[in-house]
Amino acid sequence: NPDLLPNITLGFYAYDSCAVLPREIEGTLWMLTGNDRAIPNYRCRESPALSAVIGHSTSTYSMVMAHLLGLYRYPQVSYFSTSPLLSDRTQFPSFFRTVPSDKFQSVGLAQLVLHFQWTWIGLLAPDNDYGQEGIQVIKREIWNSGACVAFTEFIFNGMFFRDLTRIVKVMKDSTATVIVAFSTDIYMILILEEMLRQKVTGKLFVASEAWSISNVLSVEKYSSILTGTMGFAYHSTTIQGFEEYVNNIHPYRTPGLTWAKIFWEEAFGCKFHDEKNFTELPGSLGNVCTGDEQLESLHNTYNDVSSLRFSYNLYTAAHVIAQSLHDLSQCKDWGRELTSKECSTISNFHPWQLLHYIKKVRVKLDNKREVFFDENGDPPAVYDIVNWQRTPEGVIKPVKVGSYDTATSSEDMFSINTSMVRWPRVPLSICSESCPPGFRKVARRGEPICCFQCTPCFSVSDSVDCTKCPWDMWPNTQKDQCIPKAIEYLSYEEPLGMALASTSVSSSVIPVSIFSLFIHYKNTPIVRANNYALSCVLLISLSLCFLCSLAFIGYPQPEKCLLRQAAFGMVFTICVSCILAKTIMVVLAFVATKPGSSLKKWTNPRVSYMIVNVCSFIQLILCIVWLSLSPPFPQYNTQTQPGLIIVECNENSPTAFWFMLGYLGLLATISFVVAFLARRLPDSFNEAKFITFSMLAFLSVWVSYIPASLSARGKYTVAMEIFAIQSSSWALVVCMFAPKCFIIVFRPDMNSKEHLMGKTPNWPPNCTEW
């Protein structure tokens, strides 16, 4: 790159620890010393300076290196160490990596599981830092999302065969069909071999990056188990110009001849002749490398640069260091201007100075991806989501079907093309089947929340709680949606309301007809003898009694609720007051005819009017107090009957209502008692008998109404009161006026003064005149 460190060449030392921890420590000190042996706290090589260290690939070894390098503030960039512990800046202040932390991968794997709505998951991991840390994050994410873990199994180092058998048996017996394996391919081989032995099928693995693209596992032997596996792999890309560079490598013309010869021997499976070893015999080396082999003719992993993953992370690490050195050489800083004394040259700088630039570095690579580090030394996490699919040759191959990129917005962070995913069967990993609409989930005792049973309840699908419908709605038969409740009131449109309304109107005509009859025959003896004025008032009141029942039919509007009970009470009070006045006048008329009686002055018609006015005025006061202090109002009753809104009038004060009705009953009772005592008065037409019958019928109706109204519900309570009004009104009409009308219309011969005085020829001899 001509724009990056122009005229500067970067070199490297390579040290192989052979995965031995003491040699790792020795190699780190060797690089710091700059000599062929390790001398702690000494730097023997002055030039060229050690800029940074790339490595190690294993997290445990990187931690050992980071503890040493951190003491001297030497930048360390790993391309394969993924342990979340390395993000601790207190312990590892100079550690960076171009590979994401396993924390990001664990969160992404949990999101992958939840994306496919798998809620019953098995977890499998080796018993080391890598497995323990990764599984804990996955488990936390799964629980936080509402999914559940069916089992968690750890593969121990040096595991006995019976322990391996037990783990696979747990997997086989579990109802979880999806297993997240946060492991390496070495441990997975043990598990897969045991699964083949126990003939375990029907399980789908979700793979961590450590084995998601493993060539060791993607063979035909394991295809019956691993086909369909989903997993995370490090982001793959191409390096511009790298293919041409690799194909132009030559063992005699490429810088770093030792490395070039090793590469050549591995690529072509040959061996170079060692010129220093004179004991080698011709033909003993087998296939001898000539250097004339053509790399373009090879098609293997050595020159396949179409999908680089680990190499790309190492390539990125080199670019990060190069860009940081370039920024240092340019005396570039962020936020302030540096003085000449503060600037360092590329040939003379301290490790901590380069560390400062690595913390701030931003590198844009050829694939337009920008690399930088957060406060913990971690880069943006970018993973490829792969799906293991069977090829026509019978092997399985990881195919990229999506990506997980934390550098993008939250909406685009997780993307997957489900149409590209291939499974042997659509996996369904749940502990319990979803509850259909109309049922709610009830957890089983002692089991995770994903294991539940369904009980009837109004709810949407998979609801935990019952959903309450609005007050004016209720659940349908399937209990999966709210429907409006039926509204009920005694209306004119329904048969019952029409019948009661027509009966009220037609019945009100009867008292008016009798009133007309009385006006026509007002001068006849039978009309005059029964207090013509009171009879007229009574008849008008009875007609209003029939008509007042119309106020109880139809929608209960506020005006209706306010006045209907008061109107009913007042007109019936006038009726009963008139009957009481007539009763008292009959008794007074009989007593006043006796010689020397002082009650004759009370037989004046004004006394009867006064009785009616006083009795009615008391009821009027009761009604005014009721309507003023606690007026009735319309209400929606949703408690009486499920699924029904009863629109009714709330009397507001039951005490006032029963007080009004009780006063009416008191007047009727007094009338009944007085008429009953006067029933045997010697009158040829004794009205006291008819009053007795009328009051008896009136009281019987309203006494029967009390239990009937308490047992009725909704519109039938209103219908019951209307029936009581009409029945009691008819009782008064029939008992009080039917005999009189019969005589007036059909027996005019009896409508005479002589008949009323008992002077007719047909008068029985045992009757006494008065």
BELTAUR-V12389 format. One record per residue. PHI is phi in whole degrees, 0 to 359 (NA if undefined). Layout:
PHI
PHI
This chain:
NA
291
269
244
51
299
65
241
248
263
244
211
258
237
228
251
276
57
58
246
298
299
290
295
296
298
295
296
294
295
292
291
291
81
231
277
216
274
232
302
69
231
241
272
260
273
213
284
285
282
275
201
239
257
136
268
278
266
298
298
290
297
296
298
298
295
296
284
294
294
296
259
60
280
295
234
237
263
251
208
276
242
297
297
296
287
276
280
289
292
275
232
288
243
263
225
206
260
245
293
292
298
299
293
295
296
296
295
297
296
293
297
298
288
300
267
60
270
247
229
241
261
239
221
199
286
272
216
301
301
288
297
295
295
294
298
293
300
298
296
296
295
294
296
273
96
275
226
256
283
202
228
237
246
267
274
294
66
294
288
298
293
290
296
297
296
299
294
293
299
297
292
281
288
281
288
263
248
235
273
253
267
214
252
293
297
288
293
300
299
294
293
297
290
296
294
294
272
57
274
226
79
252
244
267
248
260
280
296
292
222
291
232
292
288
293
266
277
239
296
302
259
296
294
262
265
297
97
305
254
193
257
227
299
303
254
199
250
252
300
83
287
296
295
295
297
289
261
295
222
294
245
236
257
304
80
298
299
294
295
290
298
299
296
295
290
290
256
63
235
221
281
285
274
291
276
263
277
275
292
266
300
88
283
276
77
281
264
283
256
89
264
297
255
292
297
280
273
222
220
289
284
242
271
251
283
216
274
238
294
298
293
295
290
300
295
299
296
292
297
293
297
294
293
296
296
297
294
292
275
55
266
222
243
102
202
272
264
277
297
289
278
283
241
268
294
261
211
212
265
302
294
290
292
301
300
285
294
298
259
294
222
243
256
273
296
274
72
278
259
251
206
239
276
293
260
82
260
275
300
279
229
233
265
265
244
231
281
238
283
269
301
282
96
265
249
226
290
243
290
236
182
210
228
230
282
280
268
292
298
289
259
298
245
224
211
266
294
291
272
285
236
235
300
208
292
285
227
242
223
276
224
296
299
282
289
304
97
226
238
275
238
295
280
296
78
239
299
293
284
258
210
238
258
237
300
182
289
196
275
299
61
279
272
249
289
266
268
289
301
300
263
225
209
290
283
298
282
58
241
201
269
237
298
287
290
260
237
199
283
255
287
282
275
303
297
295
297
295
293
293
294
295
297
293
293
291
294
287
299
301
294
295
297
299
296
297
293
296
292
248
294
265
281
300
291
284
293
291
253
57
306
295
295
297
296
299
296
294
297
295
297
298
292
298
298
285
292
293
294
292
270
255
100
295
288
280
305
295
298
299
289
251
292
290
294
296
300
296
290
292
287
294
297
300
293
296
298
293
297
297
297
296
296
294
297
294
295
296
290
291
290
283
287
300
76
286
268
267
297
291
272
275
294
303
293
296
296
295
295
299
297
294
295
298
291
295
299
295
297
298
301
292
297
298
299
290
276
271
215
289
295
209
284
215
258
264
252
265
293
223
299
75
220
256
265
273
219
265
269
292
70
233
303
298
295
297
288
294
299
292
293
296
297
293
295
298
295
294
298
300
297
295
296
293
296
290
261
292
258
297
286
231
296
226
282
291
299
296
292
295
299
296
295
291
297
295
299
293
297
298
282
293
289
294
300
292
294
290
287
268
282
229
66
294
286
294
294
299
295
291
298
298
294
298
290
295
293
293
296
299
292
297
292
289
270
239
300
299
294
297
297
293
297
272
256
233
297
292
273
272
220
293
295
294
293
274
80
252
279
299
270
292
298
295
271
272
256
281
216
